[in-house]
Amino acid sequence: MESIRGHSKACCNIPPVISKGYEPKGKYETIDGLKTYVTGPESAKLAILVIYDIFGYFPQTIQGADILSTSDEAHQYQVFMPDFFEGNSCDIALYPPVTEEQKKALYDWFSSRTPAIAIPRIPQILAAVEAKYGKKTWAALGFCWGGKVVSVTSGADTLFKVSAQCHPAFIIPEDAAKVTIPMCFLASGEESAEEVEVFSKALTVEKHVETFQKQIHGWMSARGDLEDEECKKEYMRAYNIVLEWFGKYID
């Protein structure tokens, strides 16, 4: 697996992670018709598009966006997280599905909310951001469902300079082979090791691929138990890796 070489000022600058009762630092705006969480300095020339997991706006995911916008002294980012589900995110009680009823409910939810609903909107969203806040250089970060969106939009004619996907879903080597920008790929211990390896081998760009073997799918977003010290530590470490990766390639 590839590792990051060099050092970033992001290292060790991530603020203490709040385990419970997190208060968001950003605000919600309407961008290209979508409710969007916006955090970080408006004057920043760098921006990160965060694409959440199927559970939408969760405190752990919001806190992650705030970490990205405040923790790298050398790179100031304004961060944008659109609500592609328009208020109809998946009920976290359905995951993991155990009963037939839960499986059906999850299938029904996914059937009308595939990553394809987000992919064509991304150019419009970035254009709307720049119309309001000025020209930006973009990175992209996706979790689970959002990882697939990032994977597909990191190919030819991408609007991003660097990207990352964490505990991703729908992992196929055909997507990896089309990626044209540096990609960071952080898997949990619950992703298929074989699928992760095949995806990694298919990437022909600069890459950092790492598996957090003791973490569950979703530890960086909605399913991360930040009251668990090990999860909290690995949550912080993963966000630091993403910031270092972006800092290395976005300039």
LOLOVEX-130122 format. One record per residue (C-alpha): y, z, x; residue in one letter; residue number from 1. Coordinates in Angstrom, 2 decimals. Example, Ala and Ser with C-alpha at 12.3 -4.5 7.8 and 13.67 -1.06 7.14 Angstrom:
<pt Y="-4.50" Z="7.80" X="12.30" residu="A" num="1"/>
<pt Y="-1.06" Z="7.14" X="13.67" residu="S" num="2"/>
END
This chain:
<pt Y="0.00" Z="0.00" X="0.00" residu="M" num="1"/>
<pt Y="3.49" Z="-0.83" X="1.26" residu="E" num="2"/>
<pt Y="5.89" Z="1.96" X="2.16" residu="S" num="3"/>
<pt Y="9.67" Z="2.11" X="2.39" residu="I" num="4"/>
<pt Y="11.08" Z="2.06" X="5.89" residu="R" num="5"/>
<pt Y="14.46" Z="3.46" X="6.79" residu="G" num="6"/>
<pt Y="16.56" Z="6.16" X="5.22" residu="H" num="7"/>
<pt Y="18.99" Z="6.29" X="2.32" residu="S" num="8"/>
<pt Y="21.74" Z="8.78" X="1.60" residu="K" num="9"/>
<pt Y="20.10" Z="9.14" X="-1.79" residu="A" num="10"/>
<pt Y="17.47" Z="11.25" X="-0.04" residu="C" num="11"/>
<pt Y="17.78" Z="14.93" X="-0.96" residu="C" num="12"/>
<pt Y="20.89" Z="14.37" X="-3.09" residu="N" num="13"/>
<pt Y="19.16" Z="14.42" X="-6.46" residu="I" num="14"/>
<pt Y="20.56" Z="17.37" X="-8.44" residu="P" num="15"/>
<pt Y="18.27" Z="20.12" X="-9.72" residu="P" num="16"/>
<pt Y="16.16" Z="18.80" X="-12.59" residu="V" num="17"/>
<pt Y="16.64" Z="20.61" X="-15.90" residu="I" num="18"/>
<pt Y="13.26" Z="21.51" X="-17.38" residu="S" num="19"/>
<pt Y="14.44" Z="22.16" X="-20.93" residu="K" num="20"/>
<pt Y="17.62" Z="21.74" X="-22.97" residu="G" num="21"/>
<pt Y="19.11" Z="18.92" X="-20.89" residu="Y" num="22"/>
<pt Y="22.69" Z="17.96" X="-21.76" residu="E" num="23"/>
<pt Y="23.35" Z="14.23" X="-21.23" residu="P" num="24"/>
<pt Y="26.21" Z="13.27" X="-18.93" residu="K" num="25"/>
<pt Y="26.78" Z="9.86" X="-20.48" residu="G" num="26"/>
<pt Y="27.73" Z="8.45" X="-23.87" residu="K" num="27"/>
<pt Y="26.45" Z="5.98" X="-26.43" residu="Y" num="28"/>
<pt Y="28.18" Z="2.65" X="-26.96" residu="E" num="29"/>
<pt Y="27.36" Z="-0.51" X="-28.88" residu="T" num="30"/>
<pt Y="26.66" Z="-3.37" X="-26.47" residu="I" num="31"/>
<pt Y="25.58" Z="-6.77" X="-27.79" residu="D" num="32"/>
<pt Y="24.90" Z="-5.11" X="-31.13" residu="G" num="33"/>
<pt Y="22.58" Z="-2.46" X="-29.69" residu="L" num="34"/>
<pt Y="23.16" Z="1.25" X="-29.34" residu="K" num="35"/>
<pt Y="23.19" Z="1.79" X="-25.57" residu="T" num="36"/>
<pt Y="23.20" Z="4.91" X="-23.42" residu="Y" num="37"/>
<pt Y="25.85" Z="4.45" X="-20.72" residu="V" num="38"/>
<pt Y="26.29" Z="6.78" X="-17.76" residu="T" num="39"/>
<pt Y="28.00" Z="6.65" X="-14.39" residu="G" num="40"/>
<pt Y="31.44" Z="5.54" X="-13.17" residu="P" num="41"/>
<pt Y="32.99" Z="2.63" X="-15.04" residu="E" num="42"/>
<pt Y="34.49" Z="1.37" X="-11.78" residu="S" num="43"/>
<pt Y="31.07" Z="0.96" X="-10.13" residu="A" num="44"/>
<pt Y="30.34" Z="-2.57" X="-8.93" residu="K" num="45"/>
<pt Y="26.60" Z="-1.89" X="-9.04" residu="L" num="46"/>
<pt Y="24.64" Z="-1.44" X="-12.25" residu="A" num="47"/>
<pt Y="21.13" Z="-0.55" X="-13.35" residu="I" num="48"/>
<pt Y="19.55" Z="-1.73" X="-16.58" residu="L" num="49"/>
<pt Y="16.99" Z="0.88" X="-17.64" residu="V" num="50"/>
<pt Y="14.36" Z="-0.20" X="-20.13" residu="I" num="51"/>
<pt Y="12.74" Z="2.82" X="-21.70" residu="Y" num="52"/>
<pt Y="9.14" Z="3.39" X="-22.78" residu="D" num="53"/>
<pt Y="7.85" Z="3.11" X="-26.34" residu="I" num="54"/>
<pt Y="9.22" Z="6.55" X="-27.24" residu="F" num="55"/>
<pt Y="12.84" Z="5.50" X="-26.78" residu="G" num="56"/>
<pt Y="15.57" Z="8.00" X="-25.95" residu="Y" num="57"/>
<pt Y="13.90" Z="11.17" X="-24.66" residu="F" num="58"/>
<pt Y="15.63" Z="13.93" X="-22.65" residu="P" num="59"/>
<pt Y="13.49" Z="13.19" X="-19.58" residu="Q" num="60"/>
<pt Y="14.45" Z="9.51" X="-19.69" residu="T" num="61"/>
<pt Y="18.13" Z="10.28" X="-20.30" residu="I" num="62"/>
<pt Y="18.11" Z="12.74" X="-17.41" residu="Q" num="63"/>
<pt Y="16.56" Z="10.05" X="-15.24" residu="G" num="64"/>
<pt Y="19.38" Z="7.64" X="-16.09" residu="A" num="65"/>
<pt Y="21.91" Z="10.32" X="-15.16" residu="D" num="66"/>
<pt Y="20.10" Z="10.94" X="-11.87" residu="I" num="67"/>
<pt Y="20.35" Z="7.25" X="-11.03" residu="L" num="68"/>
<pt Y="24.09" Z="7.25" X="-11.75" residu="S" num="69"/>
<pt Y="24.98" Z="10.34" X="-9.70" residu="T" num="70"/>
<pt Y="22.58" Z="10.80" X="-6.82" residu="S" num="71"/>
<pt Y="23.30" Z="8.10" X="-4.24" residu="D" num="72"/>
<pt Y="26.60" Z="8.70" X="-2.47" residu="E" num="73"/>
<pt Y="26.41" Z="5.35" X="-0.71" residu="A" num="74"/>
<pt Y="25.81" Z="3.34" X="-3.90" residu="H" num="75"/>
<pt Y="27.68" Z="4.09" X="-7.10" residu="Q" num="76"/>
<pt Y="25.86" Z="2.82" X="-10.18" residu="Y" num="77"/>
<pt Y="26.81" Z="2.48" X="-13.80" residu="Q" num="78"/>
<pt Y="23.59" Z="2.71" X="-15.81" residu="V" num="79"/>
<pt Y="22.82" Z="1.10" X="-19.17" residu="F" num="80"/>
<pt Y="19.86" Z="1.84" X="-21.44" residu="M" num="81"/>
<pt Y="19.80" Z="-0.28" X="-24.64" residu="P" num="82"/>
<pt Y="17.93" Z="0.78" X="-27.77" residu="D" num="83"/>
<pt Y="15.75" Z="-2.29" X="-28.22" residu="F" num="84"/>
<pt Y="13.83" Z="-0.52" X="-30.99" residu="F" num="85"/>
<pt Y="17.05" Z="0.06" X="-32.97" residu="E" num="86"/>
<pt Y="16.16" Z="3.62" X="-33.89" residu="G" num="87"/>
<pt Y="12.50" Z="2.91" X="-34.63" residu="N" num="88"/>
<pt Y="10.78" Z="4.11" X="-31.48" residu="S" num="89"/>
<pt Y="7.13" Z="5.12" X="-31.51" residu="C" num="90"/>
<pt Y="6.23" Z="8.63" X="-32.65" residu="D" num="91"/>
<pt Y="5.07" Z="10.49" X="-29.53" residu="I" num="92"/>
<pt Y="2.54" Z="12.36" X="-31.68" residu="A" num="93"/>
<pt Y="0.56" Z="9.11" X="-31.88" residu="L" num="94"/>
<pt Y="-0.11" Z="9.04" X="-28.15" residu="Y" num="95"/>
<pt Y="-2.75" Z="9.13" X="-26.94" residu="P" num="96"/>
<pt Y="-4.33" Z="7.90" X="-30.18" residu="P" num="97"/>
<pt Y="-7.47" Z="9.82" X="-31.10" residu="V" num="98"/>
<pt Y="-8.09" Z="9.28" X="-34.80" residu="T" num="99"/>
<pt Y="-8.54" Z="5.91" X="-36.48" residu="E" num="100"/>
<pt Y="-5.35" Z="6.58" X="-38.42" residu="E" num="101"/>
<pt Y="-3.40" Z="7.11" X="-35.19" residu="Q" num="102"/>
<pt Y="-4.89" Z="3.99" X="-33.64" residu="K" num="103"/>
<pt Y="-3.88" Z="1.92" X="-36.66" residu="K" num="104"/>
<pt Y="-0.37" Z="3.37" X="-36.70" residu="A" num="105"/>
<pt Y="0.07" Z="2.61" X="-33.01" residu="L" num="106"/>
<pt Y="-1.27" Z="-0.92" X="-33.44" residu="Y" num="107"/>
<pt Y="1.06" Z="-1.52" X="-36.39" residu="D" num="108"/>
<pt Y="4.03" Z="-0.26" X="-34.39" residu="W" num="109"/>
<pt Y="3.23" Z="-2.46" X="-31.38" residu="F" num="110"/>
<pt Y="2.58" Z="-5.55" X="-33.46" residu="S" num="111"/>
<pt Y="6.27" Z="-5.99" X="-34.25" residu="S" num="112"/>
<pt Y="7.68" Z="-4.51" X="-31.03" residu="R" num="113"/>
<pt Y="6.17" Z="-6.41" X="-28.15" residu="T" num="114"/>
<pt Y="8.19" Z="-6.76" X="-24.93" residu="P" num="115"/>
<pt Y="9.18" Z="-10.21" X="-26.20" residu="A" num="116"/>
<pt Y="11.83" Z="-8.59" X="-28.42" residu="I" num="117"/>
<pt Y="13.76" Z="-7.49" X="-25.32" residu="A" num="118"/>
<pt Y="13.28" Z="-10.31" X="-22.82" residu="I" num="119"/>
<pt Y="15.58" Z="-12.95" X="-24.40" residu="P" num="120"/>
<pt Y="18.33" Z="-10.40" X="-25.06" residu="R" num="121"/>
<pt Y="18.80" Z="-9.31" X="-21.47" residu="I" num="122"/>
<pt Y="21.18" Z="-12.11" X="-20.36" residu="P" num="123"/>
<pt Y="23.38" Z="-11.41" X="-23.40" residu="Q" num="124"/>
<pt Y="23.40" Z="-7.67" X="-22.73" residu="I" num="125"/>
<pt Y="24.38" Z="-8.12" X="-19.09" residu="L" num="126"/>
<pt Y="27.09" Z="-10.58" X="-20.08" residu="A" num="127"/>
<pt Y="28.44" Z="-8.14" X="-22.69" residu="A" num="128"/>
<pt Y="28.53" Z="-5.34" X="-20.12" residu="V" num="129"/>
<pt Y="30.43" Z="-7.50" X="-17.65" residu="E" num="130"/>
<pt Y="32.87" Z="-8.66" X="-20.32" residu="A" num="131"/>
<pt Y="33.81" Z="-5.03" X="-20.84" residu="K" num="132"/>
<pt Y="33.39" Z="-3.45" X="-17.41" residu="Y" num="133"/>
<pt Y="33.71" Z="-6.35" X="-14.97" residu="G" num="134"/>
<pt Y="31.28" Z="-8.16" X="-12.72" residu="K" num="135"/>
<pt Y="28.26" Z="-6.14" X="-11.60" residu="K" num="136"/>
<pt Y="25.40" Z="-6.54" X="-9.16" residu="T" num="137"/>
<pt Y="22.27" Z="-5.60" X="-11.10" residu="W" num="138"/>
<pt Y="19.04" Z="-3.71" X="-10.56" residu="A" num="139"/>
<pt Y="16.41" Z="-3.16" X="-13.25" residu="A" num="140"/>
<pt Y="14.08" Z="-0.24" X="-13.92" residu="L" num="141"/>
<pt Y="11.40" Z="-0.22" X="-16.60" residu="G" num="142"/>
<pt Y="8.96" Z="2.41" X="-17.83" residu="F" num="143"/>
<pt Y="5.62" Z="1.53" X="-19.46" residu="C" num="144"/>
<pt Y="6.60" Z="-1.07" X="-22.13" residu="W" num="145"/>
<pt Y="9.85" Z="-1.56" X="-20.23" residu="G" num="146"/>
<pt Y="7.92" Z="-2.23" X="-17.04" residu="G" num="147"/>
<pt Y="6.50" Z="-5.38" X="-18.59" residu="K" num="148"/>
<pt Y="10.01" Z="-6.51" X="-19.51" residu="V" num="149"/>
<pt Y="11.16" Z="-5.94" X="-15.94" residu="V" num="150"/>
<pt Y="8.12" Z="-7.72" X="-14.54" residu="S" num="151"/>
<pt Y="8.78" Z="-10.85" X="-16.59" residu="V" num="152"/>
<pt Y="12.54" Z="-10.88" X="-15.98" residu="T" num="153"/>
<pt Y="12.19" Z="-10.51" X="-12.19" residu="S" num="154"/>
<pt Y="11.00" Z="-14.09" X="-11.78" residu="G" num="155"/>
<pt Y="12.79" Z="-17.42" X="-11.36" residu="A" num="156"/>
<pt Y="16.46" Z="-17.38" X="-12.37" residu="D" num="157"/>
<pt Y="16.46" Z="-13.58" X="-12.56" residu="T" num="158"/>
<pt Y="19.81" Z="-11.87" X="-13.04" residu="L" num="159"/>
<pt Y="18.64" Z="-8.88" X="-11.01" residu="F" num="160"/>
<pt Y="18.79" Z="-8.42" X="-7.27" residu="K" num="161"/>
<pt Y="16.05" Z="-5.78" X="-7.10" residu="V" num="162"/>
<pt Y="13.73" Z="-4.16" X="-9.61" residu="S" num="163"/>
<pt Y="11.29" Z="-1.31" X="-10.20" residu="A" num="164"/>
<pt Y="8.64" Z="-0.51" X="-12.76" residu="Q" num="165"/>
<pt Y="7.09" Z="2.91" X="-13.23" residu="C" num="166"/>
<pt Y="3.80" Z="3.83" X="-14.92" residu="H" num="167"/>
<pt Y="3.83" Z="0.24" X="-16.17" residu="P" num="168"/>
<pt Y="1.91" Z="-1.33" X="-19.02" residu="A" num="169"/>
<pt Y="0.39" Z="-4.78" X="-19.61" residu="F" num="170"/>
<pt Y="-0.18" Z="-5.29" X="-15.87" residu="I" num="171"/>
<pt Y="-1.30" Z="-8.82" X="-15.02" residu="I" num="172"/>
<pt Y="-1.23" Z="-10.64" X="-11.66" residu="P" num="173"/>
<pt Y="0.27" Z="-13.75" X="-13.25" residu="E" num="174"/>
<pt Y="3.52" Z="-11.83" X="-13.71" residu="D" num="175"/>
<pt Y="3.43" Z="-10.52" X="-10.14" residu="A" num="176"/>
<pt Y="2.98" Z="-14.00" X="-8.68" residu="A" num="177"/>
<pt Y="6.22" Z="-15.13" X="-10.34" residu="K" num="178"/>
<pt Y="8.39" Z="-12.23" X="-9.10" residu="V" num="179"/>
<pt Y="11.16" Z="-13.46" X="-6.79" residu="T" num="180"/>
<pt Y="13.01" Z="-10.24" X="-5.92" residu="I" num="181"/>
<pt Y="12.00" Z="-7.02" X="-4.11" residu="P" num="182"/>
<pt Y="9.93" Z="-4.86" X="-6.45" residu="M" num="183"/>
<pt Y="9.00" Z="-1.19" X="-6.47" residu="C" num="184"/>
<pt Y="5.86" Z="-0.35" X="-8.44" residu="F" num="185"/>
<pt Y="5.06" Z="3.32" X="-9.10" residu="L" num="186"/>
<pt Y="1.81" Z="3.91" X="-10.94" residu="A" num="187"/>
<pt Y="0.33" Z="7.09" X="-12.37" residu="S" num="188"/>
<pt Y="-3.23" Z="8.22" X="-11.93" residu="G" num="189"/>
<pt Y="-3.97" Z="6.90" X="-15.41" residu="E" num="190"/>
<pt Y="-3.33" Z="3.25" X="-14.67" residu="E" num="191"/>
<pt Y="-6.31" Z="1.16" X="-13.61" residu="S" num="192"/>
<pt Y="-6.54" Z="1.30" X="-9.82" residu="A" num="193"/>
<pt Y="-8.06" Z="-2.16" X="-9.84" residu="E" num="194"/>
<pt Y="-5.23" Z="-3.62" X="-11.94" residu="E" num="195"/>
<pt Y="-2.64" Z="-1.98" X="-9.68" residu="V" num="196"/>
<pt Y="-4.30" Z="-3.39" X="-6.56" residu="E" num="197"/>
<pt Y="-4.61" Z="-6.88" X="-8.01" residu="V" num="198"/>
<pt Y="-0.96" Z="-6.83" X="-9.13" residu="F" num="199"/>
<pt Y="0.14" Z="-5.61" X="-5.70" residu="S" num="200"/>
<pt Y="-1.79" Z="-8.34" X="-3.88" residu="K" num="201"/>
<pt Y="-0.24" Z="-10.98" X="-6.15" residu="A" num="202"/>
<pt Y="3.31" Z="-9.91" X="-5.24" residu="L" num="203"/>
<pt Y="4.69" Z="-12.21" X="-2.55" residu="T" num="204"/>
<pt Y="8.04" Z="-10.41" X="-2.23" residu="V" num="205"/>
<pt Y="9.09" Z="-7.23" X="-0.43" residu="E" num="206"/>
<pt Y="7.33" Z="-4.41" X="-2.25" residu="K" num="207"/>
<pt Y="6.69" Z="-0.69" X="-2.42" residu="H" num="208"/>
<pt Y="3.52" Z="0.12" X="-4.35" residu="V" num="209"/>
<pt Y="2.44" Z="3.72" X="-4.76" residu="E" num="210"/>
<pt Y="0.17" Z="5.65" X="-7.09" residu="T" num="211"/>
<pt Y="1.05" Z="9.21" X="-8.08" residu="F" num="212"/>
<pt Y="-2.57" Z="10.14" X="-8.50" residu="Q" num="213"/>
<pt Y="-2.05" Z="13.56" X="-10.10" residu="K" num="214"/>
<pt Y="0.55" Z="12.40" X="-12.62" residu="Q" num="215"/>
<pt Y="-0.02" Z="11.17" X="-16.16" residu="I" num="216"/>
<pt Y="1.21" Z="7.89" X="-17.58" residu="H" num="217"/>
<pt Y="4.83" Z="8.60" X="-18.53" residu="G" num="218"/>
<pt Y="5.67" Z="11.37" X="-16.06" residu="W" num="219"/>
<pt Y="9.06" Z="9.82" X="-15.24" residu="M" num="220"/>
<pt Y="10.04" Z="9.43" X="-18.88" residu="S" num="221"/>
<pt Y="9.08" Z="10.79" X="-22.30" residu="A" num="222"/>
<pt Y="5.73" Z="12.35" X="-21.37" residu="R" num="223"/>
<pt Y="6.91" Z="14.14" X="-18.24" residu="G" num="224"/>
<pt Y="6.37" Z="17.90" X="-18.52" residu="D" num="225"/>
<pt Y="9.33" Z="19.14" X="-16.50" residu="L" num="226"/>
<pt Y="8.32" Z="22.75" X="-17.08" residu="E" num="227"/>
<pt Y="5.32" Z="22.03" X="-14.86" residu="D" num="228"/>
<pt Y="6.41" Z="22.49" X="-11.25" residu="E" num="229"/>
<pt Y="4.15" Z="19.77" X="-9.85" residu="E" num="230"/>
<pt Y="5.34" Z="17.22" X="-12.42" residu="C" num="231"/>
<pt Y="8.95" Z="18.23" X="-11.84" residu="K" num="232"/>
<pt Y="8.57" Z="17.76" X="-8.08" residu="K" num="233"/>
<pt Y="6.94" Z="14.36" X="-8.49" residu="E" num="234"/>
<pt Y="9.53" Z="13.33" X="-11.09" residu="Y" num="235"/>
<pt Y="12.26" Z="14.03" X="-8.53" residu="M" num="236"/>
<pt Y="10.35" Z="12.31" X="-5.73" residu="R" num="237"/>
<pt Y="9.79" Z="9.19" X="-7.82" residu="A" num="238"/>
<pt Y="13.46" Z="8.86" X="-8.77" residu="Y" num="239"/>
<pt Y="14.36" Z="9.30" X="-5.12" residu="N" num="240"/>
<pt Y="11.99" Z="6.46" X="-4.18" residu="I" num="241"/>
<pt Y="13.60" Z="4.20" X="-6.79" residu="V" num="242"/>
<pt Y="17.09" Z="5.02" X="-5.53" residu="L" num="243"/>
<pt Y="16.09" Z="4.37" X="-1.93" residu="E" num="244"/>
<pt Y="14.53" Z="1.07" X="-2.95" residu="W" num="245"/>
<pt Y="17.58" Z="-0.08" X="-4.87" residu="F" num="246"/>
<pt Y="19.90" Z="1.04" X="-2.06" residu="G" num="247"/>
<pt Y="17.92" Z="-0.95" X="0.48" residu="K" num="248"/>
<pt Y="18.20" Z="-4.27" X="-1.35" residu="Y" num="249"/>
<pt Y="21.17" Z="-4.25" X="-3.71" residu="I" num="250"/>
<pt Y="23.91" Z="-4.66" X="-1.07" residu="D" num="251"/>
END
